[in-house]
């Protein structure tokens, strides 16, 4: 059974996979500069927050598989560190076991 940090990283990876599918659909229909509302990639399954980005911005942020986009204030400091803060969202980088899981899930 996965540990708590692994489960939380898996939750976040699930939201990233969902966002990837939405991003691809937006790119096909409207191009990579059209804005779309992505799901917050925090570890809370109850979070319903949305963040507006372009597919190009989304891709740039996710170049590192340990990086996730969360609404400001949704940072879980025990498994991630903020690497960029804007008015509406933060980019966080997973560390420890959560970072390893994020990399493993991105490769698989």
Secondary structure, DSSP 4 states (H G I P E B T S, - for coil): ---HHHHHHHHHHHHHHHHHHHHHHHHHHH-TTSEEEEEP-SS-TT---EEEEEHHHHHHHTTSTTEEEEETT---TTTEEEEEE-SSEEEEEE-HHHHHHHHHHHH-
